[in-house]
Amino acid sequence: MPKTPSAVLTTVALATLALQGCGRGDANAAGAGGSHGAAGSDATPAAASTVRTASEPSDACGWITAAEVEKIVGPLAGPPKSVDNGCLYPLPIDTLTARRREAGRKLGELAKQLQKQFGTPTETLPDQPPPETAVIVDVAVSDPGQERGMAAGFNIAASWLDDRAAREQRAADTTSPPPPPRAPEGWDRFLPSLNVLSRELALGVGHLAVRIVLQTPVVSEEQALALANQIRNRIPDLPFRSEIPPRAGGARPDHDPCSLLAAAEAEPVLGKLVVPPYRAQQGSYLAYGEGPSCAYFTAGHRALVLTPTWEYGGMEVEAIRGVGGLIGQIAPELLESPADTLDEPWEEVGGDAMTGELYFLQGERLLKVNYLASSTDANGAVQLARLAMRRLTAP
């Protein structure tokens, strides 16, 4: 049966949660960093328990100053303020917005008169105030795997709203679909839009996501891009640090995740490392001295993350298969595998649809590789996994 709008929105939310895995969590927990220098080139893998990191501002309004915003969009109507979806920079009400609000006010008065005269139900009266005229800026640590899951959820919901005639027309159309729009220079990708009521520019580069919401018609997309570029250029090209302890079941003290792949081995595939390989949160590039993962950070806020498991890796793969099979029914494109098991140091390889990671299993030794926000593709990730798995599975 066709989905109602409320059912669609509910399913979008559930699909997004399921396909995203964990959310932004650690992104707001970064603090001051250590004091390590640039990446080394030793042939022997070595862990870096401390690493140079960038610090996040104390609130959402610290990514870009009011003066910098004014230089791009013009004078503000007041000081910036933190809101649920970022930092709001208020702007003077323009003529067009003022006319629309006046028209809305008159319609509201008319509705009240109709209610008084004919008993129109109160629920039908407009009672939502118009959004404040403003530019809203939001910056977050992002994950292309989460973004891909979110996009898949919205595509599923859109298919439910589709009618049969539209599907038949698309099936009969033999022309090639237009290529996806290219992200502006200095950015990797466009992000799925989260705002349907306002214009929004959402861009990602590596592990960073920047959203500019335009709640005014007088700020152009070119100005929004200038704001996004200004924010990106102000953020040091270094990892952020997580202050949240790793989840239970992380790496044991005698199991160093950074011992599996040396900087000199990673750099031919990833490019020059900005900092030495460092221990990180589970599956994340956020630095943590006792983390179970190891991150390889390169320019452009990009990082490849290795997460080894020395014990009970088979049980984890069983869980991955279970969730992956369920998600594969609604988003099979998330389960593509770039390698086979022939003559490789693993007996099974696959993709984790929850995180976008590749996994490689040999016995109970498991290696997961998060490469989607790195400087390489799946083939490069497999090449590095081959080196790391030989050490992980060594007696």
Secondary structure, DSSP 8 states (H G I E B T S, - for coil): ----HHHHHHHHHHHHHHHH-S-SGGGGG--------S----SS---BSS---B---SSGGGSS-HHHHHHHH---SS--EEETTEEEEE----HHHHHHHHHHHHHHHHHHHHHHHH---GGGS-------SEEEEEEEE--HHHHHHHHHHHHHHHHHH--HHHHHHHHH--S---------TT--EE-----SSSEEEEEEETTEEEEEEEESTTS-HHHHHHHHHHHHHHS-SS-BB--S---TT---TT--GGGSS-HHHHHHHH--BSS--EEESTTS-SB-TT-SEEEEEETTTEEEEEEEESS-HHHHHHHHHHHHHHHHTT-GGGG------TTSS-SEEEE-TTT--EEEEETTEEEEEE-TTSSS-HHHHHHHHHHHHHHHT--
